[in-house]
Amino acid sequence: MRVLVLEDDPELGPVVAARLRGEGFAVDLARTLAEADRKLSVNRYDCVVADRAVPDGDSLTLLAAHRRTGSALPFLLLTALDAVDERVAGFEHGADDYLVKPFALAELAVRVRALCRREQPARPPVLRAGDLEVDLPRRRVSRAGRAMRPAVRGLGQQEQFLAEAAHELRTPLATLRLVVERGGSSDEALRLVDRLSRLVTGLLARARLEAGAQRVELVPLRLDQLVETTVEELPDHESATVASEPVVVLGDPELLAQAVRNLVENAQRHGGPAGAPVEVTVAPGLVTVRDHGAGVPVGDRERVFRRGVTVTKRSEAAAGTGAGLAIVRWVAELHHGNTRLTDAPGGGLLAELRLPMPPARPASSSSSHEGPGTVGA
């Protein structure tokens, strides 16, 4: 039987180990929690004898950590802490026995042998309930013989999509309601309805693409005109200016419009006080959106493009819906492009959406027709 002794006293530790070896035990000695944890991770023991107070902490933390994993490895706490509440705390953390210093080595050996004789409950490698099966060693869950991981992943993707759809639709729906309540013009209401229709179309297209039921179709389009129209339709379009030149790219107009909209709205929401200016520039293969806020820390500039991360202040990134910039990154990658955040000259943040330029047509093929391309989601 193999025993791990955790004792930092340079005299007591070797004495305890020697006595237990004399009783026929194989003994390893550790003097810190870190050393004991390393030995426990690579060796199989029948019992642990642990002093409570060691240089790097209280062995109760080591005991509690092992109990959280479901381990039934016997622990005997060997300590000078003899108060009733200290002993109670030891047992509440999962200790099997508690021996107060000073103690008799013969008693310690008997207690360790008794703990080692205990039959540790064997946990079945596979748990079953009806047609549900949990394979613990392989970390696999199945139902009626079919793995459930894809179903769980698909459910998570559906929940993420619903959160992003709500994120996209909430503002135009609230604006439309205000227009109707105050008796606004029918032209304004129709404009908002058209915007909602385009949003829903884009959301459905994205859902089909992510599910693999549809392929994105890239068609030649005027990027400058798409950006100008998208910015003009924003509720707070007065704060955004567009400087552009004629640029043709291959892209999906709905998806690119959604990406541009998210970039500008993100700048308006987080790039300074309400109404702060936002400058949008369109150049060959590049859309930039500049704000005049505090910027995003360099360490967070990639994180904010992940789903589930949002910028609550321009000084920190935190968990949240995190849909806007994640969608921008997704659209860019579908178009074989990329996105990044950089410091704007003179202060503020510069968000870039880069798209590949279509190859120039040879003069000899000016009469030929090039159809749209398709790429997988």
Rosetta blueprint (number, residue, H / E / L):
1 M L
2 R E
3 V E
4 L E
5 V E
6 L E
7 E L
8 D L
9 D L
10 P L
11 E L
12 L H
13 G H
14 P H
15 V H
16 V H
17 A H
18 A H
19 R H
20 L H
21 R H
22 G H
23 E L
24 G L
25 F L
26 A E
27 V E
28 D E
29 L E
30 A E
31 R L
32 T L
33 L H
34 A H
35 E H
36 A H
37 D H
38 R H
39 K H
40 L H
41 S H
42 V H
43 N L
44 R L
45 Y L
46 D L
47 C E
48 V E
49 V E
50 A E
51 D E
52 R L
53 A E
54 V E
55 P L
56 D L
57 G E
58 D E
59 S H
60 L H
61 T H
62 L H
63 L H
64 A H
65 A H
66 H H
67 R H
68 R H
69 T L
70 G L
71 S L
72 A L
73 L L
74 P L
75 F E
76 L E
77 L E
78 L E
79 T E
80 A L
81 L L
82 D L
83 A L
84 V H
85 D H
86 E H
87 R H
88 V H
89 A H
90 G H
91 F H
92 E H
93 H L
94 G L
95 A L
96 D L
97 D E
98 Y E
99 L E
100 V E
101 K L
102 P L
103 F L
104 A L
105 L H
106 A H
107 E H
108 L H
109 A H
110 V H
111 R H
112 V H
113 R H
114 A H
115 L H
116 C H
117 R H
118 R L
119 E L
120 Q L
121 P L
122 A L
123 R L
124 P L
125 P L
126 V E
127 L E
128 R E
129 A E
130 G L
131 D L
132 L E
133 E E
134 V E
135 D E
136 L L
137 P L
138 R L
139 R L
140 R E
141 V E
142 S E
143 R E
144 A L
145 G L
146 R E
147 A E
148 M L
149 R H
150 P H
151 A H
152 V H
153 R H
154 G H
155 L H
156 G H
157 Q H
158 Q H
159 E H
160 Q H
161 F H
162 L H
163 A H
164 E H
165 A H
166 A H
167 H H
168 E H
169 L H
170 R H
171 T H
172 P H
173 L H
174 A H
175 T H
176 L H
177 R H
178 L H
179 V H
180 V H
181 E H
182 R L
183 G L
184 G L
185 S L
186 S H
187 D H
188 E H
189 A H
190 L H
191 R H
192 L H
193 V H
194 D H
195 R H
196 L H
197 S H
198 R H
199 L H
200 V H
201 T H
202 G H
203 L H
204 L H
205 A H
206 R H
207 A H
208 R H
209 L H
210 E H
211 A L
212 G L
213 A L
214 Q L
215 R L
216 V E
217 E E
218 L E
219 V E
220 P E
221 L E
222 R E
223 L H
224 D H
225 Q H
226 L H
227 V H
228 E H
229 T H
230 T H
231 V H
232 E H
233 E L
234 L L
235 P L
236 D L
237 H H
238 E H
239 S H
240 A E
241 T E
242 V E
243 A E
244 S E
245 E L
246 P L
247 V L
248 V E
249 V E
250 L E
251 G E
252 D L
253 P H
254 E H
255 L H
256 L H
257 A H
258 Q H
259 A H
260 V H
261 R H
262 N H
263 L H
264 V H
265 E H
266 N H
267 A H
268 Q H
269 R H
270 H H
271 G L
272 G L
273 P L
274 A L
275 G L
276 A L
277 P L
278 V E
279 E E
280 V E
281 T E
282 V E
283 A E
284 P L
285 G L
286 L E
287 V E
288 T E
289 V E
290 R E
291 D L
292 H L
293 G L
294 A L
295 G L
296 V L
297 P L
298 V H
299 G H
300 D H
301 R L
302 E L
303 R H
304 V H
305 F H
306 R L
307 R L
308 G L
309 V E
310 T E
311 V E
312 T E
313 K E
314 R L
315 S L
316 E E
317 A E
318 A E
319 A E
320 G L
321 T L
322 G L
323 A L
324 G H
325 L H
326 A H
327 I H
328 V H
329 R H
330 W H
331 V H
332 A H
333 E H
334 L H
335 H L
336 H L
337 G L
338 N E
339 T E
340 R E
341 L E
342 T E
343 D E
344 A L
345 P L
346 G L
347 G L
348 G L
349 L E
350 L E
351 A E
352 E E
353 L E
354 R E
355 L L
356 P L
357 M L
358 P L
359 P L
360 A L
361 R L
362 P L
363 A H
364 S H
365 S H
366 S L
367 S L
368 S L
369 H L
370 E L
371 G L
372 P L
373 G E
374 T E
375 V E
376 G L
377 A L
